[in-house]
Amino acid sequence: MLTSIVLTAACDILPGNNEDCDATKWEDEYEVVVQPKFFIYVTDVASGYSLSSANKLTFSGSIQRVMCSGDSGFKAAFTNTFSGNQLSIYVYQVFTGNLTKFYFGNDKDHLNVIWRVKAYFPDGSIFETDELIQNVYYKNIFYNDSSSYKYFELYLNDARWYAVDK
């Protein structure tokens, strides 16, 4: 507890920290309703296990606002599972369907996204990725043409997969 108080106080005392945030601060704060969109560039999760043969995929994680000062704000969790016909449609681009409202008021404000993927196979094998971490800035958020919400992109490329029990 004392450490966090000292660190918070140091942010106000150290030269440059507040100046950097003041220099990139916006006149108004903007509300953004956003959801993650996953792009999957993986073919095999393990020897003999192609992602295209999975019968279920689960995406889970959290999104937390981090302000220019380094302070953390609102945090939201998400979990979505896709199976059956959904996999054939969404296996390479997946919207989670979780819409969350965040506020941006500075170029350096961002969303810290921590996530992972589980792949379930017909023989009962389950593989899961390492925890993946990505920061998303306002400039990395896109409009969805068919709706009022926005999205940001997360990429599953070279993640390590591990066999898990459940």
N, C-alpha and C positions, 0 to 999 in steps of 0.2 A: 504494500500500500504506500509506504513512504517513498519507495523508488518511483512509483508513478507520479506522485506529487512533485518530487524533485525534477523528474523529466518534463512534466507539464510546465513547471515554473521556468525551467531552462529554455524552453521554446520561446517564452516571452522575453527572456533576458539576452539570449545569444543573438549577436548581430546577424542580419541577413535572413533569418527564418521568416519573420513576419513581413519583411520587405519583399521577399520572393512571393509570398501569398498575396500581399497587397497589390503587387505589380500585375498579377494574373487574375485578380478578382473581377468578376463581372458586375455590371450595374444591377442586374436582377438575378434572382435564383430561378432556375427552370425545373419544372416538374416533368419527369420522364417516366412513362409507363412502358416497361421493357420486359423482354423475355429472351432467354438464351436460344440460339440456333446452333446445333452441333453439325459439324462436317466430319465425316469419317473417311479417312484415307488409309484404312487398314485392311489387309486381306486375310492374313493368318494371325491368330492369337497364340497358337502353339502348333507344334508339329501334328499334322492330321486334323487340325481344327480351323477351318476357314470361317471367317465371320459371317459369310453369306449362308452358312449352314446352321447358324444359331436359330433356335426357335423362340428366343426371348432376349431382349436387351433392356437393361435398367440403367438410367442416368440419374445420379443423385449428387447433391452437393449443397453449397450455400453461396449466397451473394451478399456482400457487405459493402456499404458505402464507406469510403475512406476520404476524409477531407484533406485539403492542402496541408493543413497543420499536422497531419498524421493521426488526428483523432478519428476513431471509428464511429460510425453512425448505425443506422438501421441495418439489421441482418435478416435475410429471408432464406429459408431452406427450400429445396425442390427435390422431388423424386418422380420420375415418370418411367413407365414400363411400356414397351412396345412388343407385340407378339403377333403371330399369325399373319394375316393379310397386311397388317400395318408394317411389318418388317419389309415386305417386298416393295412397299411404297416409300418407306422412310429410311431404309438402311443406310443411305449415304448422306441425307440431309434431314435432320430431325429438329422440329420445333418442340419444346417441352410442353407448351401450353400454359406454363406458369407465368402469369403477368404480375409484375411487382412494380410499385411506384418508388422512385428515388428522386432526389433533388441534386442539381448541379449548380454551383455558383462560382466556379473557379476552373481555369484551364487544368489545374493539377488535381482537382477532385477526380476520384475514379471509383470503380467497383472492383472489389477483390473477389474473384470467383474461384472457389475450391470445389473440385468435382472429380468423379470417377465413373467408370462404366463397368457393368457386369454383363457377361454373355453366358447364356444358358444353352446347352446343347442337348439334342434328343437322347444321347446315351446317359444323361444325368450329370455330365461334367459341367463345372462352372468355372469360369475364368474372370478375374477382375483386374483392372488397371491399377497402377500406382495412383496416388493422389496427384491430381493435376492442378496447377495454380496459374491463373492468368489475371492480369489487371486490364480493365477496360475503361478507357477515357471517353469523354463525351464525343470526341471526334470519331470514335470507333463505333458509334451507335447509328443504326440505319433505320429509315422509315420502311414500314410495310405498306406497299401501295394500296392494298385492299382493306386496310383497317387504320384505326387511329393510334395503335401501339407501335412501338419501335422494337428492334432486336439488335443483339450483338452476336458475333460469331465466335465459337470455340472450336478448335481443331484437334482432332484425335489423329495424330500421326505416328510417332515413334514411341508410344507409351509402352512400358513393360507390363506384361500380363502375367498373373500368377494363378495357379489352380487353387480354388477355395472349396470348402465343404458346403456352405450354404449362403 
